Structures are given as structure tokens and as C-alpha cells.
Amino acid sequence: MKIAIDARFINPENRGLSTYTRNLVFGLEHIDKKNQYYILLRNKDCATLKFHNPRFKKIKAESHWYGIKEQFLIPFILHKIKPDLTHFPHFNVPMIYNRPFITTIHDLILFAYPTKRASTLSTLTYTVKNRAYRAVIKHAVSKSKSIIAVSQSTSRDIQKFFPRIDSRKVTTIYEGADEDIFFSSAYKNSSLGKIGEWANPLWQDRKSFSTNKYKKISRKKRQEWLSERISIKFPFIFYLGGAYPHKNLERLILAFKQVQKKRLAAPVKTGKHSNELNLVIAGGEDYFFNRLKTSVKRKNIPNVIFPGFVADRKTLEFLYQEALFCIFPSLYEGFGLPPLEALKREKLVLCNNGTCFPEILGNSVIYFNGKSVTDIGNSIIGTVKNLKSLKKTYLPKASKTLARYSWRKMAQETLVLYKKAARK
């Protein structure tokens, strides 16, 4: 079978979609020696990425997603390949593409939380683009031979917003929570190329990715590193992710302001630091982060730190290790990789009690009402005051939760779906 995968999201700079796409591609490369694959890549990735499975072929497809160009270029490329099946790991399926394909739907945020505040566009441009996005998603869902939902929560949303879709078309295939296949040392000598093939520092570190490496470094040195490199103050609670409105960071910051009024004394393990609590919000330097920064400054809320996009693995691991705990107030997610990443690093996690979090995280995290500033604040206070006992209660449950999710399993189940879709 000839299978094409639109892997233009594969570079790590694309965050969640990158994690999914690269584990899909590299996982299939490792387990499938029978089918022929055509991997569509942007020019910079096509030039640097290497496959060692001879059945995987790189195809240049230089086009940014969500634009007019991809609506014509991708069908043109696929027309020349003539695949038996194409996998689009996101909803941006070209409207004129009419050969068999399957689509992965990660979430339906545009339907669940439609808001102009999630866009930098003018009202008119936003309205036009929003309608175009909805039309593209509707096309992807209605024309797919099969649809992959990354959680039961997403599956329910697909059926909620597209009630005419045959529910039998939708298959839930969970993402992974184990070692990223690309970084895993188990694969370092097989199909994943050599160190330095990717310019992004996150790719260059894969041979020594194990978090244990960074735990061996003393707390004093870790804190000095974070303090000097990105001006972190201690102690702190940690958020990592985007700053779109549905991420609910405005309520988190207001809750943190309430916590500060309580003059809560946070534990400090070592170093010459005060016990004044800090909130570190990491993830980027885009319009939405800048809007948050402006709001924090205008409201004169101290001890909120924005280190921007954390590009190197060492700094990221140090942030996880030195955080008192991690917090994720998001009102809407498709799967929720960031909390799982925190659990993998043995960090206590606080989460909104809605969206997919209860399904994915089970009883391994502490939940709060993400729509209540007061409840978020009380949850932070309670956790700081009872940190030791809560760790003993919740952290042992994390390993059972993490064991449910495997990137290899995701690739295997996707391959099974390919075979089923080809027979339809």
C-alpha cells in the first residue's frame, strides 16, 4: 500500500502538533517494513531529516498551513504520487483533494470556544477566516474515510458538532506519555539519523535526553542556572504551554494575585531566596503572551515571570525539577500532553476539572474549578500548605496513569486503521 503523510508540522517549533507528527512518522518507520510511505515535509525539514527505512521517501511540500497555497500545492503533489491513502495529522485537508484520506482531529476549539479574542485579526478578516476554517474542518470530517480522535472527549465533540457523521468513522487513538520516540535511546542506532541533523536544540539533545541526567546536578547549580539564564526567582509554581484565551491564564494570574494577598509563605529548600511565591508562565513571545504581560504590568501584579519559549532541554528540565508543582487551568484541550509531561517528571499537578483532563489524568492530579478564580487560588494555597502530604498521595498514582499511553502503541493502532481504511 502507498501511504502519504502530510508531515509539515514535524519540526519541534510547532509544539503539540510536532510531538504527535514526529512520533507518528518515526513510529511507523520503526514498525512498518511492508508499506511504501511518502512523507511531505517543508524544505528545511526535507533538507535535514533522514530516514533509514528504505520504504520511507521524503517529498518537498513547501507551504505554510492554513493558507491558500496549501489548498492547491498539496493536492498537486499528492496527484503525482497517487497514494492509496493519505493521512492528514491535522484538520487542514485541502478542499479539492478527493482521493482516500484519514484525518486526526486533536480538538475542535474553533467550535467549542469561538472568540475574536483568540485572534489578532480585524473583525471582518477574523469572520472570513473563521468561516473558512469551519468549512475546511467540515470537509475533513465529512470526507475522511476514518477519523482519529485523540481522546473520548474529542470524539464526543466531533459527534456533538457534526451530528450527521457516522460515529463508526471515529476511532479514539490516544497519544503517548512515554519517551518521545525521536529522543529515545532505544532507537538511537536504528532509523532516527545522527545528532545535529536538526538545527533546533531540542532535537540535538536526544542522545542524552533522560531526565535522570539533569537530576544528578545539584539543586544549587540548577537554581543558579535558572536565575542567571532566564531570571527565575524561587520558589515558584510552573505553567508551560500557549497563552490563547482558552488556556485560562488570565484567571490563573488573578488567582495568583489573591494568593499573594494571603501572604502565603512557600517552602524554600536551598539557596538564598525569600519564601515569597512566584508564578512562572513559559511558552512563547507571541501576541497573546505580550497581552498577558501588559495586563500583569497594568494591574501591578508582582512575581509573575515570563521566560518566553524555553528552547533548550537543560533549562526546561531544571524548570520542572525546581518547580514546587505544575498548574494547568486550560478550559479546553484535546488530549493534554503538558500535564502528562509534568507527571513523567514526578511533579505534582493541579488541573482544571473540565475538558479531557479527568479522562486522561484520572486520579493522579489535583483538580479545581477552572472557571472560578477563588477556587484556583484556594487550590494553590492548599497545595503549598500541604505539599509533602499531597505528593505522597498523588505521585504514586502517576505511574499507573502514564502506563496507559505509549507512542509506539499509537503508531501500531494507526497502522491498523490504515489497513482498515484501505479495505473500505
C-alpha positions as CSV (number, residue, x, y, z in Angstrom):
1,M,0.0,0.0,0.0
2,K,1.2,3.5,-0.8
3,I,0.7,5.8,2.1
4,A,1.3,9.6,2.1
5,I,1.6,11.6,5.4
6,D,1.4,15.4,5.5
7,A,4.2,15.9,8.0
8,R,4.8,19.6,7.6
9,F,4.2,20.1,11.3
10,I,7.1,17.7,12.2
11,N,9.6,20.4,13.4
12,P,9.7,20.9,17.2
13,E,8.9,24.6,16.9
14,N,5.3,23.5,16.3
15,R,4.8,22.2,19.8
16,G,2.0,19.7,20.3
17,L,1.3,19.0,16.6
18,S,5.1,18.4,16.2
19,T,5.2,15.9,19.0
20,Y,2.3,14.0,17.5
21,T,3.5,14.1,13.9
22,R,7.1,13.1,14.6
23,N,6.1,10.2,16.8
24,L,3.6,9.1,14.2
25,V,6.2,9.2,11.4
26,F,9.2,7.8,13.3
27,G,7.0,5.2,15.0
28,L,5.7,3.9,11.6
29,E,9.2,4.0,10.2
30,H,10.3,1.7,13.0
31,I,7.4,-0.9,12.9
32,D,6.3,-1.0,9.2
33,K,8.6,-2.7,6.7
34,K,5.9,-3.5,4.2
35,N,4.1,-0.4,3.1
36,Q,5.6,2.4,1.0
37,Y,5.5,5.9,2.6
38,Y,5.7,9.3,1.1
39,I,6.4,11.9,3.8
40,L,5.5,15.5,2.9
41,L,7.9,18.0,4.5
42,R,8.7,21.7,4.4
43,N,12.0,22.5,2.7
44,K,14.1,23.0,5.9
45,D,13.0,19.7,7.3
46,C,13.3,17.9,4.0
47,A,16.9,19.0,3.8
48,T,17.9,17.9,7.3
49,L,15.8,14.9,8.3
50,K,17.0,11.4,7.3
51,F,15.1,8.1,7.1
52,H,16.9,4.8,7.4
53,N,13.9,2.7,6.4
54,P,14.1,2.4,2.6
55,R,10.4,2.4,2.3
56,F,10.2,6.0,3.6
57,K,10.6,8.7,1.0
58,K,10.8,12.5,1.6
59,I,8.7,14.8,-0.5
60,K,9.2,18.5,-0.6
61,A,6.0,20.4,0.1
62,E,6.9,24.0,1.0
63,S,3.7,25.5,2.0
64,H,2.6,27.0,5.3
65,W,-0.6,25.5,6.8
66,Y,-3.9,27.4,6.8
67,G,-3.1,29.3,3.6
68,I,-4.3,29.4,0.1
69,K,-1.1,27.8,-1.3
70,E,-1.6,24.5,0.5
71,Q,-5.1,24.2,-0.9
72,F,-3.6,23.7,-4.4
73,L,0.1,22.6,-3.8
74,I,-0.7,19.6,-1.6
75,P,-3.3,18.1,-3.9
76,F,-0.9,18.7,-6.9
77,I,1.9,16.8,-5.1
78,L,-0.4,14.0,-4.0
79,H,-1.9,13.7,-7.5
80,K,1.6,12.9,-8.8
81,I,2.2,10.3,-6.0
82,K,-1.2,8.7,-6.3
83,P,-1.3,7.2,-2.8
84,D,-3.8,4.6,-1.8
85,L,-4.3,6.5,1.4
86,T,-3.2,9.9,2.8
87,H,-3.0,10.8,6.5
88,F,-3.5,14.4,7.5
89,P,-2.5,14.7,11.1
90,H,-4.5,17.9,11.5
91,F,-7.8,19.2,10.1
92,N,-6.2,21.3,7.3
93,V,-7.2,18.9,4.5
94,P,-7.2,20.7,1.1
95,M,-10.8,21.3,-0.1
96,I,-10.2,20.0,-3.6
97,Y,-8.5,16.8,-2.5
98,N,-10.7,13.8,-3.4
99,R,-8.5,10.7,-3.0
100,P,-9.0,8.5,0.1
101,F,-7.7,10.0,3.3
102,I,-8.0,9.9,7.1
103,T,-7.7,12.8,9.4
104,T,-6.6,13.3,13.0
105,I,-8.8,15.7,15.0
106,H,-6.9,16.9,18.1
107,D,-9.6,19.3,19.2
108,L,-12.5,21.5,18.0
109,I,-11.5,24.7,19.7
110,L,-13.0,26.8,16.9
111,F,-16.4,25.3,17.6
112,A,-16.2,24.9,21.4
113,Y,-14.6,28.3,22.1
114,P,-15.3,30.7,19.2
115,T,-13.9,34.1,20.2
116,K,-12.4,37.0,18.5
117,R,-10.1,37.4,21.5
118,A,-8.2,34.3,20.2
119,S,-7.2,36.1,17.1
120,T,-5.1,39.1,16.2
121,L,-7.1,39.8,13.1
122,S,-9.6,42.6,12.4
123,T,-13.3,41.6,13.0
124,L,-14.0,41.3,9.2
125,T,-10.9,39.3,8.5
126,Y,-11.5,37.1,11.5
127,T,-15.1,36.4,10.5
128,V,-14.0,35.4,6.9
129,K,-11.1,33.2,8.2
130,N,-13.2,31.6,10.9
131,R,-15.8,30.6,8.3
132,A,-13.1,29.3,6.0
133,Y,-11.6,27.2,8.9
134,R,-15.0,25.8,9.7
135,A,-15.6,24.8,6.1
136,V,-12.2,23.1,6.0
137,I,-12.9,21.2,9.2
138,K,-16.3,20.2,8.0
139,H,-14.8,18.9,4.7
140,A,-12.1,17.0,6.6
141,V,-14.6,15.3,8.9
142,S,-17.3,14.6,6.3
143,K,-14.9,13.3,3.6
144,S,-12.5,11.3,5.7
145,K,-12.7,7.5,5.3
146,S,-11.8,7.4,9.0
147,I,-11.3,10.0,11.7
148,I,-8.8,9.7,14.5
149,A,-9.8,11.4,17.8
150,V,-7.0,11.7,20.4
151,S,-9.4,11.3,23.3
152,Q,-13.0,10.3,24.0
153,S,-13.6,13.9,24.8
154,T,-12.6,14.9,21.3
155,S,-14.7,12.0,19.9
156,R,-17.7,13.3,21.7
157,D,-17.1,16.8,20.4
158,I,-16.9,15.5,16.8
159,Q,-20.3,13.9,17.2
160,K,-21.7,16.9,19.0
161,F,-20.7,19.5,16.4
162,F,-21.1,17.1,13.4
163,P,-24.2,15.0,14.3
164,R,-24.6,13.7,10.8
165,I,-21.2,12.0,10.9
166,D,-21.4,8.2,11.2
167,S,-20.0,7.6,14.7
168,R,-18.4,4.4,13.3
169,K,-16.0,6.6,11.4
170,V,-14.4,7.9,14.6
171,T,-11.7,5.9,16.3
172,T,-10.1,7.1,19.5
173,I,-6.3,6.6,19.5
174,Y,-4.6,8.1,22.5
175,E,-1.3,9.9,22.2
176,G,1.8,8.8,24.1
177,A,3.2,9.8,27.5
178,D,6.3,7.7,27.4
179,E,9.7,8.7,25.9
180,D,9.4,10.7,22.7
181,I,10.4,8.1,20.0
182,F,12.8,10.5,18.4
183,F,14.7,11.1,21.6
184,S,14.5,7.6,22.9
185,S,17.9,5.9,23.2
186,A,16.2,2.6,22.2
187,Y,16.1,3.9,18.7
188,K,19.3,5.9,18.6
189,N,21.1,3.4,16.4
190,S,18.2,2.5,14.1
191,S,16.1,4.8,12.0
192,L,16.5,8.2,13.5
193,G,19.6,9.7,12.0
194,K,22.6,11.4,13.6
195,I,23.0,14.0,16.3
196,G,22.8,17.5,14.9
197,E,20.7,16.7,11.9
198,W,18.1,19.2,13.2
199,A,19.1,22.8,14.0
200,N,16.6,23.0,16.9
201,P,18.4,22.4,20.2
202,L,15.6,20.1,21.3
203,W,16.5,17.7,18.6
204,Q,20.2,17.9,19.2
205,D,19.9,16.7,22.8
206,R,18.1,13.4,22.0
207,K,21.0,11.0,22.7
208,S,21.2,12.1,26.3
209,F,17.5,13.1,26.8
210,S,16.9,11.0,30.0
211,T,15.7,13.3,32.7
212,N,17.8,11.4,35.2
213,K,20.9,13.1,33.7
214,Y,19.7,16.5,35.0
215,K,18.6,15.2,38.4
216,K,22.3,14.4,39.2
217,I,23.1,18.1,39.1
218,S,22.9,19.8,42.5
219,R,19.9,22.0,43.3
220,K,22.2,24.9,43.9
221,K,23.6,24.7,40.4
222,R,20.2,24.2,38.9
223,Q,18.9,27.3,40.6
224,E,22.0,29.4,39.7
225,W,21.5,28.3,36.0
226,L,17.8,29.3,36.0
227,S,18.5,32.6,37.9
228,E,21.3,33.6,35.5
229,R,19.8,32.4,32.2
230,I,16.1,33.4,32.5
231,S,15.9,35.4,35.7
232,I,13.8,32.8,37.7
233,K,13.1,33.5,41.3
234,F,12.4,30.9,43.9
235,P,10.2,29.2,45.0
236,F,7.8,29.1,42.0
237,I,4.8,27.2,40.5
238,F,5.1,26.4,36.9
239,Y,2.9,26.6,33.8
240,L,4.1,25.6,30.3
241,G,2.0,26.0,27.2
242,G,0.3,28.5,25.0
243,A,-1.4,31.7,26.0
244,Y,-4.6,31.6,23.9
245,P,-7.8,32.7,25.8
246,H,-9.0,29.1,26.3
247,K,-5.8,28.4,28.2
248,N,-7.4,30.4,31.0
249,L,-4.2,32.2,32.1
250,E,-6.0,35.4,33.0
251,R,-7.9,33.6,35.7
252,L,-4.7,31.9,36.9
253,I,-3.0,35.3,37.2
254,L,-6.0,36.8,39.1
255,A,-6.0,33.8,41.4
256,F,-2.3,34.2,42.0
257,K,-2.9,37.8,42.9
258,Q,-5.4,36.6,45.5
259,V,-2.9,34.1,46.8
260,Q,-0.3,37.0,47.3
261,K,-2.8,38.9,49.4
262,K,-2.8,36.0,51.8
263,R,0.9,36.5,52.3
264,L,1.4,32.7,51.9
265,A,4.8,31.5,53.0
266,A,6.1,29.0,50.5
267,P,8.8,26.4,51.3
268,V,12.4,27.1,50.2
269,K,14.7,24.1,50.2
270,T,18.0,25.7,49.5
271,G,19.7,28.9,48.2
272,K,19.5,32.5,49.4
273,H,15.9,33.1,48.4
274,S,12.8,34.5,50.1
275,N,9.8,32.4,50.7
276,E,7.7,34.7,48.6
277,L,5.8,32.6,46.0
278,N,6.4,33.2,42.2
279,L,4.4,32.2,39.2
280,V,6.4,31.2,36.1
281,I,4.5,31.2,32.8
282,A,6.6,29.8,30.0
283,G,5.7,29.1,26.3
284,G,6.4,31.9,23.9
285,E,6.7,35.5,22.9
286,D,3.7,35.9,20.7
287,Y,0.8,38.4,20.8
288,F,-1.1,36.5,23.5
289,F,1.8,36.3,25.8
290,N,2.5,40.0,25.3
291,R,-1.1,40.8,26.1
292,L,-0.8,38.9,29.3
293,K,2.4,40.7,30.2
294,T,0.8,44.1,29.6
295,S,-2.2,43.0,31.8
296,V,0.1,41.9,34.6
297,K,2.1,45.2,34.4
298,R,-1.1,47.3,34.3
299,K,-2.6,45.6,37.3
300,N,0.7,45.7,39.2
301,I,0.9,42.0,40.0
302,P,4.3,41.2,41.3
303,N,6.3,37.9,41.0
304,V,4.8,36.7,37.7
305,I,7.7,35.7,35.4
306,F,7.6,35.2,31.7
307,P,10.8,33.4,30.5
308,G,9.4,33.1,26.9
309,F,9.9,30.0,24.8
310,V,12.3,27.6,26.5
311,A,14.4,26.3,23.7
312,D,17.0,24.1,25.3
313,R,16.3,20.8,27.2
314,K,18.5,21.6,30.1
315,T,16.7,24.7,31.1
316,L,13.3,23.0,30.6
317,E,14.3,20.1,32.8
318,F,15.6,22.4,35.5
319,L,12.3,24.4,35.5
320,Y,10.4,21.1,36.0
321,Q,12.7,20.0,38.8
322,E,12.8,23.3,40.7
323,A,9.0,24.0,40.5
324,L,7.0,23.4,43.6
325,F,4.3,22.0,41.4
326,C,2.8,22.5,37.9
327,I,-0.6,24.0,37.1
328,F,-2.8,23.8,34.0
329,P,-6.0,25.8,34.2
330,S,-7.0,25.3,30.5
331,L,-10.7,25.2,29.8
332,Y,-10.3,23.1,26.6
333,E,-7.8,20.5,25.4
334,G,-7.9,17.6,23.1
335,F,-5.5,15.3,24.9
336,G,-3.4,17.3,27.4
337,L,0.3,16.4,26.9
338,P,1.7,19.1,29.2
339,P,0.3,17.7,32.4
340,L,1.5,14.2,31.4
341,E,4.9,15.6,30.8
342,A,4.9,17.0,34.3
343,L,3.8,13.7,35.8
344,K,6.6,12.0,33.9
345,R,9.0,14.2,35.8
346,E,7.4,13.3,39.1
347,K,5.8,16.7,39.6
348,L,2.6,17.3,41.5
349,V,0.0,18.6,39.0
350,L,-3.0,20.9,39.5
351,C,-5.6,20.9,36.7
352,N,-9.0,22.3,35.7
353,N,-11.7,19.7,36.4
354,G,-13.2,20.0,33.0
355,T,-12.3,19.3,29.3
356,C,-10.4,16.0,28.7
357,F,-8.3,16.2,31.9
358,P,-10.3,13.8,34.1
359,E,-10.4,11.2,31.3
360,I,-6.6,11.4,30.6
361,L,-5.2,12.1,34.0
362,G,-7.6,10.1,36.2
363,N,-6.9,10.3,40.0
364,S,-3.2,11.3,39.6
365,V,-3.7,15.0,39.8
366,I,-5.5,17.7,42.0
367,Y,-8.5,19.3,40.3
368,F,-10.0,22.7,40.7
369,N,-12.9,24.6,39.0
370,G,-11.1,26.5,36.2
371,K,-13.9,29.0,35.9
372,S,-13.6,30.1,39.5
373,V,-10.7,32.5,40.3
374,T,-11.4,31.8,44.0
375,D,-11.2,28.0,43.6
376,I,-8.0,28.2,41.6
377,G,-6.5,30.4,44.4
378,N,-7.7,28.1,47.2
379,S,-6.2,25.1,45.3
380,I,-2.8,26.8,45.1
381,I,-2.9,27.8,48.8
382,G,-4.0,24.3,49.9
383,T,-1.3,22.7,47.8
384,V,1.5,24.9,49.1
385,K,0.5,24.3,52.7
386,N,0.2,20.6,52.3
387,L,2.8,19.9,49.6
388,K,4.6,17.0,51.3
389,S,1.4,15.0,52.1
390,L,-0.1,15.7,48.7
391,K,3.0,14.4,46.9
392,K,2.8,11.2,48.9
393,T,-0.9,10.8,48.0
394,Y,-0.8,11.7,44.3
395,L,2.6,10.9,42.9
396,P,2.4,7.1,43.4
397,K,-0.7,7.2,41.2
398,A,1.1,8.9,38.3
399,S,3.0,5.8,37.0
400,K,-0.3,3.9,36.5
401,T,-1.7,6.8,34.6
402,L,1.4,7.2,32.4
403,A,1.5,3.5,31.6
404,R,-1.8,3.9,29.7
405,Y,-0.2,6.0,27.0
406,S,2.5,4.8,24.5
407,W,3.7,6.4,21.3
408,R,4.6,3.0,19.9
409,K,1.1,1.8,20.7
410,M,-0.3,5.0,19.0
411,A,1.7,4.1,15.8
412,Q,0.6,0.5,15.9
413,E,-3.1,1.4,16.3
414,T,-2.8,4.0,13.5
415,L,-1.3,1.4,11.2
416,V,-4.2,-1.0,11.9
417,L,-6.5,1.8,11.0
418,Y,-4.7,2.4,7.7
419,K,-5.3,-1.2,6.8
420,K,-9.0,-1.0,7.7
421,A,-9.5,2.3,5.8
422,A,-7.8,0.8,2.7
423,R,-10.3,-2.0,2.6
424,K,-13.3,0.3,2.8
